[in-house]
Amino acid sequence: MTLLSQSASLRFPKLRGVDVQTRRQNGHLYYLLADPLELIDDSLLVPQPFGPVLALCDGTQADAAAIRHTLAQRYQMTVDVETVGDLLAALDEACLLENERSAEAIQRKIDGYRGLAARPTSHAGLAYPEDPAALTSLLDSYLHQPIGPRGVDDSLHRNGSGRVGEVRGIFSPHIDYARGGPVYARTWQAAAEAVNDAELVILIGTDHYGSDLFTLTRQSYATPLGVLPTATAVVDDLAQAVGVEAAFAGELRHLREHSLELVAVWLQHARRGRPVETIPVLVGGLHRFFGNGSSPAADSRIRAFVETAQRHAAHKKTLIVASGDLAHVGPAFGGQPLTDTARARLRSTDDGLVARMTAGDGEGFYQSIRGVQDRNNVCGVTPGYLTLKILGEGVRGERLAYDSCPADEANTSTVTIGGVVFG
């Protein structure tokens, strides 16, 4: 890159969406900037005193000199323009700025991703065994594990659902198997007949790295147990319904996201490796609707997505899988340490949410979250809401299992999870 083009790339610098974590190294505090799209292999460490510089990389400052001036005016912070320029150059080199360099890197990665035989596993060998036999053995073992010390609720008769008749939908966790295994097992066991009979499976998972309402892919999902072929014609129809450009804008997030991968593995496991056409969909939050008081159902994109999914589901035996956990509370998520009283209150709140789901009340489910501004950080809101909307009027659910999973070493934070089948 020439000096001229480099200078142009650093005009009005704007930081891309990155993961920011605090790190201590050699006695000093840093911000670790990690790219969710992993355009380069390395992360970038920025000394914490330069946090205001990062905050000003919002596309409003013309260049390093403008940032230096704003630092002095707004933060009474004196930094020479060369230092600011060096930081901007480092961000540019790491493809962390929204500019031509990162756009070209994104396009190269998209081309590479779409050229793969299938979307490769990203968590095999880390969150679960890569060896098919070891994986099968592990997942089978969860069904027979006794109710653990965390108190997994098991209101299910082990051989399947006894209340909802023919299962048409699942609300499954997407937490790691080490903590959520027994809840996964009870949920997928209850839906075993429907899973094996399915001709089409729509997987709807929380997008932890983006806020786009819908993110689609034409890629099939690989698991250690085989490849789940994507129903590309249906994907294309859904893309037309919600807007093609928007539908694929964040497609690379499929590469890293665990919410679909972890349920895809259970889907393949339940079918003993037999493939079935799937539609992998990542979804952003519904917080954008909190302020105006309207229902998400009034949004044209959501309405078009639901209607298109229903139209395809009417022609095949279709299973809808919502991949979502429940609450995320405590210091690990920016809250206060959990007390016994807080845990009891959380359990009561979760019970109310699950009751809305089992009643088939998608609007009530959403309004329960909106009413408290999602203070418990429920990450399964959109998958659960969309699943209920696609299944439509008259759907009812059966609660199968519930657990509260420690989220820090002191057990003062928790992630709660639950399993529901719908019919």
C-alpha positions in Angstrom: 0.0 0.0 0.0 1.5 3.4 -1.0 1.7 6.3 1.5 -1.0 8.0 -0.5 -3.5 5.1 -0.3 -2.6 4.5 3.3 -3.4 8.1 4.1 -6.7 7.8 2.4 -7.5 4.6 4.3 -7.0 6.5 7.6 -9.4 9.3 6.8 -12.5 9.3 9.0 -11.4 6.1 10.7 -14.2 3.9 11.9 -13.7 0.8 14.0 -15.4 -2.3 12.8 -17.5 -4.4 15.2 -14.8 -6.1 17.3 -14.7 -8.1 20.6 -13.1 -6.0 23.3 -11.7 -7.7 26.4 -9.5 -6.5 29.2 -6.0 -8.1 29.6 -3.2 -7.6 32.0 0.3 -8.2 30.7 3.6 -7.4 32.5 1.7 -5.4 35.1 -0.1 -3.2 32.6 -3.7 -3.2 31.5 -4.6 -3.5 27.8 -7.7 -3.8 25.6 -7.5 -7.0 23.5 -9.3 -6.3 20.2 -10.4 -9.5 18.5 -12.1 -9.7 15.1 -15.1 -11.9 15.1 -14.6 -12.5 11.4 -10.9 -13.4 12.0 -9.7 -11.6 8.9 -6.2 -12.0 10.3 -4.8 -14.6 12.7 -3.7 -12.2 15.5 -5.5 -10.0 17.9 -4.4 -6.5 18.8 -3.4 -5.2 22.2 -4.0 -1.5 22.9 -2.9 0.1 26.2 -5.9 1.1 28.2 -5.0 4.8 28.4 -5.7 4.8 24.6 -9.3 3.8 25.1 -10.5 7.3 24.2 -8.7 7.1 20.9 -10.6 3.9 20.1 -13.8 5.6 21.2 -13.2 8.4 18.7 -12.7 5.9 15.8 -16.4 6.3 15.0 -16.2 7.8 11.6 -16.7 11.4 12.7 -13.1 12.4 13.1 -11.3 13.4 9.9 -7.8 12.1 10.7 -5.2 11.6 13.4 -4.9 15.4 13.9 -8.6 15.8 14.4 -8.6 12.9 17.0 -5.6 14.5 18.8 -7.5 17.8 19.0 -10.7 16.2 20.3 -8.7 14.2 22.9 -7.4 17.5 24.3 -10.7 19.3 24.2 -13.0 16.5 25.4 -10.7 14.4 27.7 -7.9 16.9 28.5 -5.6 14.2 27.1 -2.4 15.2 25.4 -1.2 12.7 22.8 1.1 13.7 19.8 -0.4 13.2 16.4 2.3 10.7 15.4 1.3 8.4 18.2 -2.4 8.6 17.2 -1.3 8.0 13.6 0.7 4.9 14.6 -2.4 3.4 16.4 -4.6 4.1 13.4 -2.0 2.4 11.2 -2.0 -0.6 13.5 -5.8 -0.8 13.4 -5.7 -0.6 9.6 -3.0 -3.3 9.3 -5.2 -5.6 11.5 -8.2 -4.9 9.2 -10.1 -3.5 12.1 -11.2 -0.3 10.4 -14.1 0.0 8.0 -12.2 0.8 4.8 -11.0 -0.6 1.5 -8.4 -2.8 3.1 -10.9 -4.6 5.4 -13.6 -4.8 2.6 -11.1 -6.6 0.3 -10.2 -9.0 3.2 -13.8 -9.7 3.9 -14.5 -10.4 0.2 -11.5 -12.8 0.0 -12.8 -14.6 3.1 -16.4 -14.8 1.8 -15.1 -16.2 -1.5 -13.0 -18.8 0.4 -16.0 -19.7 2.6 -18.4 -20.2 -0.2 -15.8 -22.3 -2.1 -15.7 -24.8 0.8 -17.4 -28.2 0.4 -19.3 -27.3 3.7 -19.2 -25.0 6.6 -16.5 -26.6 8.7 -16.9 -27.3 12.4 -15.3 -24.6 14.6 -15.8 -26.2 18.0 -15.0 -29.9 17.3 -12.0 -30.9 19.4 -12.7 -28.0 21.7 -16.3 -28.1 23.0 -16.9 -31.7 22.0 -14.9 -34.6 20.6 -14.0 -34.6 17.0 -14.0 -38.4 16.8 -17.5 -39.6 15.8 -17.5 -42.6 18.1 -16.3 -40.6 21.1 -18.9 -37.9 20.3 -21.7 -40.4 20.0 -20.7 -42.0 23.3 -20.6 -38.7 25.1 -24.0 -37.5 23.8 -25.6 -40.8 24.6 -24.2 -40.7 28.2 -26.0 -37.4 29.0 -29.4 -39.1 28.8 -28.4 -41.5 31.5 -26.7 -39.1 33.8 -28.5 -38.8 37.2 -30.0 -35.5 38.1 -27.0 -33.5 39.1 -26.1 -31.3 42.0 -27.3 -28.2 40.1 -30.8 -29.6 40.1 -31.7 -30.4 36.6 -35.5 -30.4 36.4 -36.7 -33.5 34.7 -40.5 -33.3 34.2 -40.3 -35.4 31.1 -41.1 -39.1 30.8 -37.8 -40.2 29.4 -39.1 -41.9 26.2 -40.6 -38.8 24.8 -43.2 -36.1 25.1 -46.5 -37.1 26.7 -48.5 -33.9 26.3 -48.1 -32.2 22.9 -48.8 -35.0 20.5 -46.8 -34.7 17.2 -43.7 -32.6 17.9 -43.2 -29.8 15.4 -40.7 -27.6 17.2 -37.9 -27.6 19.8 -36.4 -25.0 22.1 -32.9 -26.3 22.8 -30.0 -24.9 24.7 -26.8 -23.9 23.0 -24.6 -23.7 26.0 -21.5 -26.0 26.1 -22.3 -29.7 26.4 -20.2 -30.0 29.7 -22.8 -27.9 31.5 -25.9 -28.4 29.4 -25.6 -32.0 28.3 -28.5 -33.5 30.4 -30.9 -30.7 29.3 -29.9 -31.2 25.7 -30.4 -35.0 26.0 -33.8 -34.8 27.5 -35.0 -32.2 25.0 -33.8 -34.1 21.9 -34.9 -37.4 23.2 -38.4 -36.1 23.6 -38.4 -35.0 20.0 -36.7 -38.1 18.7 -39.6 -39.4 16.5 -40.1 -35.9 14.9 -36.4 -35.5 14.4 -36.1 -38.8 12.5 -39.3 -38.2 10.5 -38.3 -34.7 9.4 -37.8 -33.9 5.8 -36.8 -30.3 6.5 -35.3 -28.7 9.6 -35.1 -24.9 10.2 -32.4 -24.1 12.6 -32.8 -20.6 14.2 -29.9 -19.6 16.4 -28.8 -16.5 18.4 -26.2 -14.4 16.6 -23.7 -13.5 19.3 -21.5 -11.5 17.0 -23.9 -9.3 15.1 -27.2 -7.5 15.3 -28.6 -8.1 11.8 -32.1 -9.4 12.1 -31.6 -12.3 9.8 -28.3 -13.8 8.5 -28.5 -16.7 6.0 -26.0 -18.9 4.3 -26.2 -21.3 1.4 -23.4 -23.4 2.9 -24.2 -26.8 4.3 -23.1 -27.5 7.9 -20.6 -30.2 8.6 -20.5 -32.1 11.9 -18.2 -35.0 12.9 -21.3 -37.2 12.2 -21.8 -36.1 8.6 -22.9 -33.1 6.6 -26.4 -31.5 6.9 -27.2 -30.3 3.4 -28.7 -26.8 3.2 -32.0 -26.4 1.3 -30.6 -23.6 -0.9 -33.8 -23.0 -2.8 -35.6 -22.3 0.5 -32.7 -20.1 1.6 -32.9 -18.1 -1.6 -36.7 -17.7 -1.1 -36.2 -16.5 2.5 -33.4 -14.1 1.3 -35.8 -12.6 -1.3 -38.4 -12.2 1.5 -36.1 -10.3 3.9 -33.8 -8.6 1.4 -30.9 -10.4 -0.3 -28.2 -8.0 0.5 -29.1 -7.8 4.2 -29.6 -11.6 4.4 -26.0 -12.3 3.4 -24.2 -9.2 4.7 -22.9 -11.0 7.8 -22.7 -14.5 6.3 -19.1 -15.0 7.6 -20.4 -15.0 11.2 -21.7 -18.5 10.5 -18.1 -19.6 10.5 -17.5 -18.9 14.2 -21.0 -18.9 15.7 -21.7 -21.9 18.1 -25.4 -21.5 18.5 -26.2 -23.4 15.2 -23.3 -25.8 15.3 -24.1 -27.2 18.8 -27.7 -28.0 17.8 -26.7 -29.3 14.4 -24.5 -31.9 16.1 -27.5 -33.0 18.3 -29.7 -33.1 15.2 -27.2 -35.4 13.4 -26.7 -37.5 16.6 -30.5 -38.0 17.0 -30.7 -39.1 13.4 -27.7 -41.4 13.8 -25.9 -39.6 11.0 -28.7 -39.6 8.4 -28.7 -36.3 6.6 -31.7 -34.1 6.3 -32.2 -30.8 4.5 -31.7 -27.8 6.8 -32.0 -24.1 6.8 -29.4 -22.4 9.1 -30.5 -19.0 10.2 -28.7 -16.6 12.6 -30.9 -13.9 14.2 -30.2 -10.7 16.0 -32.0 -9.3 19.1 -35.4 -7.8 19.3 -34.3 -4.9 21.4 -34.8 -2.6 18.4 -38.5 -2.9 19.0 -38.4 -2.1 22.8 -38.7 1.7 22.4 -41.6 2.1 20.0 -44.0 -0.2 21.8 -44.8 -2.1 18.6 -44.8 -5.8 18.2 -42.0 -7.4 16.2 -44.8 -9.1 14.2 -45.6 -5.7 12.7 -42.1 -5.6 11.1 -42.3 -6.4 7.4 -39.1 -8.5 7.4 -40.3 -10.6 10.3 -43.7 -11.0 8.8 -42.2 -12.0 5.4 -39.7 -14.4 7.0 -42.5 -16.2 9.1 -44.9 -16.4 6.1 -42.2 -17.8 3.8 -41.1 -20.4 6.3 -44.7 -21.4 6.9 -45.3 -21.8 3.2 -42.3 -24.2 2.8 -43.2 -26.0 6.0 -46.6 -26.8 4.7 -45.2 -29.0 1.9 -42.8 -31.1 3.9 -42.5 -32.6 7.4 -40.8 -29.7 8.9 -39.2 -29.3 12.3 -38.4 -25.9 13.7 -35.4 -25.7 16.2 -34.9 -22.6 18.3 -31.4 -22.6 19.7 -31.3 -20.3 22.7 -30.3 -20.1 26.4 -32.3 -18.3 29.0 -30.8 -15.8 31.6 -27.2 -14.6 31.9 -26.8 -12.9 35.2 -24.2 -12.1 37.8 -20.7 -10.4 37.7 -19.7 -12.4 34.6 -22.4 -10.4 32.7 -21.9 -7.0 34.5 -24.4 -7.7 37.3 -24.3 -8.2 41.1 -23.3 -11.5 42.7 -26.3 -13.9 43.0 -27.8 -14.4 46.4 -30.2 -17.2 47.3 -33.0 -14.7 47.1 -31.9 -13.6 43.7 -31.7 -17.1 42.5 -35.2 -17.9 43.6 -36.5 -14.7 41.9 -34.6 -15.7 38.7 -36.1 -19.2 38.8 -39.6 -17.6 39.1 -39.0 -15.3 36.2 -37.7 -18.1 34.0 -40.7 -20.2 34.9 -42.9 -17.4 33.7 -41.0 -17.2 30.4 -41.2 -20.9 29.8 -44.9 -20.9 30.7 -45.4 -18.3 27.9 -43.6 -20.6 25.5 -45.6 -23.7 26.5 -48.8 -21.7 26.1 -47.8 -20.9 22.5 -47.9 -17.2 23.4 -45.2 -15.6 21.3 -46.4 -12.1 21.9 -46.6 -12.7 25.7 -43.1 -14.2 25.6 -41.7 -11.1 23.9 -43.6 -8.6 26.1 -42.3 -10.4 29.2 -38.8 -9.6 28.0 -39.6 -6.1 26.8 -41.4 -5.2 30.1 -38.1 -5.5 32.1 -35.9 -4.3 29.2 -34.3 -7.8 29.1 -32.6 -7.2 32.4 -31.7 -10.9 32.7 -30.0 -11.0 29.2 -32.1 -13.8 27.7 -30.3 -14.8 24.5 -33.0 -17.1 23.2 -35.6 -14.4 22.7 -35.6 -14.1 18.9 -35.2 -17.9 18.2 -38.1 -18.7 20.6 -40.3 -15.9 19.3 -39.8 -16.8 15.7 -40.4 -20.5 16.3 -43.7 -19.8 18.0 -44.7 -17.5 15.1 -43.8 -20.0 12.5 -45.7 -22.8 14.3 -48.7 -20.5 14.5 -52.0 -20.5 16.3 -52.8 -23.5 18.4 -49.2 -24.6 19.1 -48.6 -25.8 22.7 -45.4 -26.8 24.4 -44.1 -29.2 27.0 -41.4 -28.1 29.4 -38.8 -30.9 29.7 -35.9 -29.7 31.7 -34.3 -26.7 33.4 -30.9 -26.0 34.8 -28.8 -23.2 36.3 -25.2 -23.4 35.1 -22.3 -21.7 37.0 -20.7 -19.0 34.9 -17.8 -18.1 37.1 -15.4 -19.8 39.5 -17.1 -18.4 42.6 -20.6 -19.5 41.4 -21.9 -16.0 41.7 -23.0 -15.8 38.1 -25.2 -18.2 36.1 -26.6 -19.1 32.8 -30.0 -20.7 33.0 -31.2 -23.1 30.3 -34.3 -25.0 29.5 -35.8 -27.5 27.0 -39.2 -27.3 25.4 -40.9 -29.3 22.7 -43.9 -27.9 20.7 -46.7 -29.6 19.0 
